[in-house]
Amino acid sequence: MAYLYLSEQGAYLGISENKFEVRKQGVILDRIPIETIEIIEIFGNVQISTQCMTRCLRDGIDIIFFSLHGSYFGRLISTNHVNTSRQRNQSVCTKDADFALTICKNIVAAKINNQMIIARRYNRNKSKVDLSQFNRNVNAAIKTVQRCTSVNQVIGHEGFAAKEYFRVLAELIDPDFKFTGRNKRPPKDPFNSLISFGYSLLINEIYGKIELKCLNPFWGFIHQDHEKHPTLASDLIEEWRAVVVDSLALSCINGHEIKKDSFEISELNNGVYLNKDGFRFFVDKFEKKMNTKSKYLDYVDYSLSFRQAIDLQVGRLAKSIDTGKPYFYHPIRLR
């Protein structure tokens, strides 16, 4: 099953002869068999016919709406995937301090570990950045996280490790793309622009998997509840950020696959965003990354694409919630 990304401004998505049909100014740009599509992602000014939306609701194809630069607006989903019993269990687990703390510590420890491994991998190519202090700091953070007695304590150590991580990435990246740390809303440099956009794509992948497993994306364990924010999706993205998005951004930049002229500055907020060609390039690279196979999960002995692995991980969380056993959930940990 494939994802359909629509970013051609002024395009129109309809249905003809059991195929999605993309048109612009009366010209057919593409025709895709409906049964091959799992998710449709709309960026900016793209129109959709009522018949198309109805068919997607009937077939369980989510339609996700973004701004032109990747800010998430919302999604059109069917109600086929509802399991009230599981969601009641989820509500109980989110209020169970021990359950939430165990999930939180395991995910955050895995996230910090994955950041450390990604930094080491990209340092092998640079061979000039001294990571000894960074390694000591983040290894200490991982050990401290496991001794924490509250979610807030864990988040504090996660924040420290994240600052160390982005400080090191700033030294590992191509000098033309130098940045001074994590920034967003709006991103102020090309690297932060890439990872912000990548995180937006990834969190909505996870959001969809959460709903397919009949969980509520707004009831999480790590992040505090915010109005209209899918907290559980924010929790589950943490172990994948460095593995999928950060590594992809570093690869595109240090591999000289993307240039500074692939970005533009918005007149609305002075944020730095991908231009039309850069957008298409990065979305294509993201799709290839999500379909790349690996053996990163420790409970299966065969290769999975990242998309399949995320689906399995959300399924493991659902089983943890069903059984009330938080240790059943094993976050992905790079080695």
C-alpha positions as CSV (number, residue, x, y, z in Angstrom):
1,M,0.0,0.0,0.0
2,A,1.3,3.5,-0.9
3,Y,0.9,7.0,0.3
4,L,-0.3,9.7,-2.1
5,Y,1.2,13.2,-1.6
6,L,-0.5,16.1,-3.4
7,S,1.4,19.4,-3.4
8,E,0.7,20.8,-6.9
9,Q,-1.0,24.1,-6.1
10,G,-4.4,24.4,-7.8
11,A,-4.7,20.7,-8.4
12,Y,-8.0,18.8,-8.1
13,L,-8.4,15.2,-6.9
14,G,-11.4,13.2,-8.1
15,I,-12.4,9.7,-8.9
16,S,-12.8,8.1,-12.4
17,E,-13.2,4.4,-13.2
18,N,-12.0,3.2,-9.8
19,K,-8.9,5.4,-9.9
20,F,-7.9,8.6,-8.1
21,E,-7.5,11.2,-10.8
22,V,-5.4,14.3,-10.3
23,R,-6.2,17.2,-12.6
24,K,-5.0,20.8,-13.0
25,Q,-6.7,23.2,-15.4
26,G,-8.4,20.3,-17.1
27,V,-5.2,18.4,-17.7
28,I,-4.8,14.9,-16.1
29,L,-1.6,14.8,-14.2
30,D,-1.9,11.3,-12.8
31,R,-4.3,8.4,-12.3
32,I,-3.7,5.9,-9.4
33,P,-5.7,2.8,-8.6
34,I,-7.7,3.3,-5.4
35,E,-6.9,0.0,-3.9
36,T,-3.2,0.8,-3.9
37,I,-3.5,3.9,-1.6
38,E,-3.5,3.8,2.2
39,I,-3.2,7.5,3.0
40,I,-3.6,10.8,1.1
41,E,-1.6,13.8,2.2
42,I,-2.7,17.2,1.0
43,F,-0.4,20.3,1.1
44,G,-1.8,23.7,0.5
45,N,-4.3,24.6,-2.2
46,V,-5.5,21.3,-3.5
47,Q,-9.3,20.6,-3.9
48,I,-11.0,17.2,-3.4
49,S,-14.4,16.1,-4.8
50,T,-17.2,15.0,-2.5
51,Q,-17.3,11.7,-4.3
52,C,-13.6,11.2,-3.5
53,M,-14.0,12.0,0.2
54,T,-17.0,9.7,0.4
55,R,-15.1,6.8,-1.2
56,C,-12.1,7.4,1.1
57,L,-14.4,7.3,4.2
58,R,-16.0,4.1,2.9
59,D,-12.6,2.4,2.2
60,G,-10.8,3.6,5.3
61,I,-8.4,5.9,3.5
62,D,-7.3,8.8,5.7
63,I,-7.0,12.2,4.1
64,I,-4.5,14.5,6.0
65,F,-4.4,18.2,5.4
66,F,-1.3,20.4,5.8
67,S,-0.3,23.9,5.0
68,L,2.0,24.4,2.0
69,H,5.0,24.3,4.3
70,G,3.9,21.2,6.3
71,S,1.9,22.6,9.3
72,Y,-0.7,20.1,10.2
73,F,-4.4,21.2,10.0
74,G,-6.4,18.0,10.5
75,R,-7.6,14.7,8.9
76,L,-10.6,13.1,7.4
77,I,-11.1,9.6,8.9
78,S,-13.8,6.9,9.0
79,T,-15.1,5.5,12.2
80,N,-14.3,1.9,11.2
81,H,-11.5,1.6,13.7
82,V,-13.1,2.1,17.1
83,N,-12.7,-0.3,20.1
84,T,-14.2,1.3,23.2
85,S,-12.9,-1.5,25.5
86,R,-9.3,-0.8,24.5
87,Q,-9.7,2.9,24.8
88,R,-11.1,2.5,28.3
89,N,-8.1,0.4,29.2
90,Q,-5.9,3.1,27.7
91,S,-7.6,5.8,29.9
92,V,-6.9,3.7,33.0
93,C,-3.2,3.1,32.0
94,T,-2.6,6.9,31.3
95,K,-3.7,7.5,34.9
96,D,-1.6,4.7,36.3
97,A,1.6,6.5,37.5
98,D,3.8,3.4,37.5
99,F,2.6,2.3,34.0
100,A,3.1,5.8,32.5
101,L,6.6,6.2,34.2
102,T,7.8,2.8,32.9
103,I,6.7,3.6,29.3
104,C,8.2,7.1,29.6
105,K,11.6,5.9,30.9
106,N,11.9,3.2,28.3
107,I,11.0,5.5,25.3
108,V,13.2,8.4,26.5
109,A,16.2,6.1,27.2
110,A,15.8,4.6,23.7
111,K,15.6,8.1,22.2
112,I,18.8,9.3,23.8
113,N,20.5,6.1,22.8
114,N,19.4,6.5,19.2
115,Q,20.6,10.1,19.1
116,M,24.0,9.0,20.4
117,I,24.3,6.2,17.7
118,I,23.3,8.6,14.9
119,A,25.9,11.1,16.0
120,R,28.6,8.4,16.1
121,R,27.7,7.2,12.7
122,Y,27.9,10.6,11.0
123,N,31.1,11.4,12.9
124,R,32.8,8.4,11.3
125,N,32.4,10.3,8.0
126,K,33.8,13.5,9.4
127,S,36.5,11.9,11.6
128,K,37.4,15.1,13.3
129,V,34.8,15.8,16.0
130,D,35.7,14.7,19.5
131,L,32.6,13.0,20.9
132,S,34.1,11.7,24.2
133,Q,32.4,14.3,26.4
134,F,29.1,14.0,24.5
135,N,29.2,10.2,24.9
136,R,29.9,10.5,28.6
137,N,27.1,13.0,29.1
138,V,24.4,11.1,27.2
139,N,25.4,7.7,28.7
140,A,25.0,9.3,32.1
141,A,21.6,10.7,31.1
142,I,20.4,7.3,30.0
143,K,21.4,5.8,33.4
144,T,19.9,8.7,35.3
145,V,16.6,8.3,33.4
146,Q,16.2,4.7,34.5
147,R,16.5,5.9,38.2
148,C,13.9,8.7,37.8
149,T,10.8,8.5,40.0
150,S,8.5,10.8,38.0
151,V,7.8,11.6,34.3
152,N,8.8,15.3,34.9
153,Q,12.3,14.2,36.0
154,V,12.6,12.0,32.9
155,I,11.6,15.0,30.6
156,G,14.3,17.1,32.3
157,H,17.1,14.7,31.5
158,E,15.7,14.2,28.0
159,G,15.9,18.0,27.4
160,F,19.6,18.0,28.6
161,A,20.5,15.1,26.2
162,A,18.7,16.8,23.3
163,K,20.7,20.0,23.7
164,E,23.9,18.0,23.8
165,Y,22.8,16.1,20.7
166,F,22.0,19.2,18.6
167,R,25.2,20.9,19.7
168,V,27.1,17.9,18.3
169,L,25.0,17.7,15.1
170,A,25.9,21.4,14.4
171,E,29.5,20.3,14.3
172,L,28.9,17.3,12.1
173,I,26.8,19.0,9.4
174,D,28.2,20.5,6.2
175,P,29.5,24.0,7.0
176,D,27.2,25.6,4.4
177,F,24.2,24.4,6.5
178,K,25.6,25.4,9.9
179,F,23.0,26.0,12.6
180,T,23.1,27.0,16.3
181,G,20.6,24.6,17.8
182,R,17.0,23.4,17.6
183,N,14.5,26.1,16.5
184,K,10.9,25.8,15.1
185,R,7.7,27.7,14.6
186,P,9.1,29.0,12.3
187,P,12.4,27.1,11.5
188,K,15.2,29.6,11.0
189,D,17.7,27.6,9.0
190,P,17.6,24.8,6.4
191,F,18.5,21.9,8.8
192,N,15.7,22.8,11.2
193,S,13.4,23.3,8.3
194,L,14.1,19.7,7.1
195,I,13.7,18.0,10.4
196,S,10.6,20.0,11.3
197,F,8.9,19.0,8.1
198,G,10.1,15.4,8.5
199,Y,8.7,15.3,12.1
200,S,5.4,16.5,10.8
201,L,5.3,13.8,8.2
202,L,6.4,11.1,10.7
203,I,4.0,12.1,13.5
204,N,1.1,11.8,11.1
205,E,2.3,8.3,10.0
206,I,2.2,7.4,13.7
207,Y,-1.2,9.1,14.3
208,G,-2.7,6.9,11.6
209,K,-1.2,3.7,13.0
210,I,-2.6,4.6,16.5
211,E,-6.1,4.9,15.1
212,L,-5.8,1.7,13.2
213,K,-4.9,-0.1,16.5
214,C,-8.1,1.4,18.0
215,L,-6.2,3.6,20.4
216,N,-6.9,7.3,21.2
217,P,-4.1,9.5,19.9
218,F,-4.9,12.2,22.4
219,W,-4.2,10.1,25.5
220,G,-0.5,9.8,26.1
221,F,2.0,8.9,28.8
222,I,5.0,11.4,28.5
223,H,3.8,14.7,27.2
224,Q,1.3,16.9,29.0
225,D,-2.2,17.1,27.5
226,H,-2.7,20.0,25.2
227,E,-5.9,21.0,23.4
228,K,-6.1,19.5,19.9
229,H,-2.7,17.9,20.2
230,P,-2.3,14.1,19.7
231,T,-0.2,13.4,22.8
232,L,0.2,9.7,22.3
233,A,1.6,10.3,18.8
234,S,4.0,12.8,20.3
235,D,5.1,10.1,22.8
236,L,5.7,7.4,20.2
237,I,7.6,9.6,17.7
238,E,10.4,10.1,20.2
239,E,12.2,6.8,19.6
240,W,12.0,7.4,15.8
241,R,13.1,11.0,15.4
242,A,16.8,10.4,15.1
243,V,16.4,7.0,13.4
244,V,14.2,8.2,10.6
245,V,14.2,12.0,10.2
246,D,17.5,13.3,11.6
247,S,19.5,10.6,9.7
248,L,17.6,11.4,6.5
249,A,18.2,15.2,6.9
250,L,21.9,14.6,7.6
251,S,22.2,12.2,4.6
252,C,20.6,14.7,2.3
253,I,22.8,17.6,3.4
254,N,26.2,15.9,4.0
255,G,25.7,13.8,0.8
256,H,25.2,17.0,-1.1
257,E,21.8,15.8,-2.4
258,I,20.1,19.0,-1.4
259,K,21.3,22.5,-1.9
260,K,20.8,25.8,-0.2
261,D,18.8,27.0,-3.2
262,S,16.2,24.3,-2.4
263,F,15.0,26.6,0.4
264,E,13.2,30.0,0.5
265,I,12.3,32.5,3.2
266,S,8.6,33.1,3.9
267,E,7.4,36.7,3.7
268,L,4.8,35.9,6.3
269,N,7.0,34.9,9.2
270,N,10.6,34.9,7.9
271,G,10.8,31.1,8.4
272,V,13.0,29.0,6.2
273,Y,11.1,26.4,4.1
274,L,11.7,24.0,1.2
275,N,10.7,25.5,-2.1
276,K,8.6,23.5,-4.6
277,D,11.5,21.4,-6.0
278,G,13.1,20.9,-2.6
279,F,9.7,19.8,-1.2
280,R,9.2,17.2,-3.9
281,F,12.8,15.9,-3.4
282,F,12.5,15.5,0.3
283,V,9.1,13.9,0.2
284,D,10.4,11.4,-2.3
285,K,13.4,10.7,0.0
286,F,11.1,10.3,3.0
287,E,9.0,7.8,1.2
288,K,12.1,5.8,0.2
289,K,13.3,5.9,3.8
290,M,10.0,4.7,5.2
291,N,10.1,1.7,2.8
292,T,13.7,0.8,3.6
293,K,14.0,-2.5,5.4
294,S,16.0,-3.3,8.5
295,K,16.2,-5.6,11.5
296,Y,16.0,-2.9,14.2
297,L,13.2,-4.4,16.3
298,D,14.5,-6.8,18.9
299,Y,11.5,-9.1,19.0
300,V,11.4,-10.1,15.3
301,D,14.2,-11.9,13.4
302,Y,13.3,-10.7,9.9
303,S,13.6,-7.4,8.0
304,L,10.8,-4.8,8.1
305,S,10.3,-1.4,6.5
306,F,10.2,1.5,8.9
307,R,6.5,1.8,8.1
308,Q,5.9,-1.8,9.0
309,A,8.0,-1.5,12.1
310,I,6.1,1.5,13.4
311,D,2.8,-0.4,12.8
312,L,4.2,-3.3,14.9
313,Q,5.4,-1.0,17.6
314,V,1.9,0.6,18.0
315,G,0.5,-2.9,18.1
316,R,2.9,-3.8,20.9
317,L,1.7,-0.7,22.8
318,A,-1.9,-1.7,22.3
319,K,-1.1,-5.2,23.8
320,S,0.7,-3.6,26.7
321,I,-2.4,-1.5,27.4
322,D,-4.7,-4.5,27.0
323,T,-2.7,-6.6,29.4
324,G,-1.6,-3.8,31.8
325,K,2.0,-4.8,31.3
326,P,4.2,-1.7,30.3
327,Y,7.4,-3.8,30.0
328,F,5.8,-5.6,27.0
329,Y,6.6,-2.5,25.0
330,H,10.2,-2.4,23.7
331,P,11.2,0.9,22.0
332,I,13.5,0.6,19.0
333,R,17.1,0.9,20.1
334,L,19.9,1.3,17.6
335,R,23.1,-0.6,18.2
